[in-house]
Amino acid sequence: MVAVEFETYAKNGIIKIPEKYREFMDGELKIIMLKQDEIAGSARNNKMADIKKSLKQIRERNIFQRIDSPEEWQETLRNEWS
């Protein structure tokens, strides 16, 4: 089995195969369809859920409670990197 990947648009149930894949235009094919919008949206939702979970954990642990001056804290961190 030979596999190729390309992006295209479907119109009225018709998908055009690019000319460079002319060898695939006749014969039996196995088609797997992935709809871009749904895939991207799903991944975005999963990332957003992970971010919200992480922020909730940070709030619950109150990890910044001992920082009196955020500016001094950042400067100390930057100095450690030099």
N, C-alpha and C positions, 0 to 999 in steps of 0.2 A: 504494500500500500504506500502510495506517495501522498504526502500532505502539503498543502500550501495554505497560506493565510492572507486574506486581503479584506479591506473594508469597502462596502458598497451600500447602496440604498435600495430598498425594495419599493416597487410602485405597482399597485394593483396585483400583488402577489407574485410579481416577476422580479427576479434577481439577475442582473447582468454579470457575466463572468468577464473579467478584463481580457483584452486581446492577448496579452502576454501568456495567458494560460490556455491558449487555443487548443492544446492537446486534451484538455479536460471538457471541451464543449460537447463532445459526443461520447456516449457510453454511460455506464452505471457509476453513480457517485454516491458517497455518503455525505450528507449535509448536516452540520451542527450549527445552529443559529444562536447567537448571543446578541441581545439587544443592548446597545451601549448605554442608553439612559438609565435603564434599570440596574445594570451592573454598577455603574458609577454611583448612582444614588444609594444602592445597598452598601457599597464600600464606604461611602461618605457617612451613612447612618451608623455603621459599625465603628468607624473612627470617632465619631462624635460621642457615642455611648462610652467608648473607652476613655475619652478625655474627661467626660463628666464624672465617670467613676474615679479617675485619678484625682480630680479636683475635690471630690467629696472626701476621699481618704486624706488629702492634705488638710482640709478643714477640720476633720475629726481629730487628726493627730496634733493639730495646732503647732506645726513645726517651726513657725516663725515667731512664737511667743516671746522668746528671749532677745529679740532684736529690738534694741531701743532706737537706733538711728539707721534706717535703711541705707542712707547715703554712705555712712561710715562702713557698714557691713559690705556694701558693693565695692568700695575702695579697697578694703582688706582682701576681698576675693581677687580683685584685679591685680593687686600687688603680689599675691601668691603665684600668679601665672607668669610673672616677669622673671 
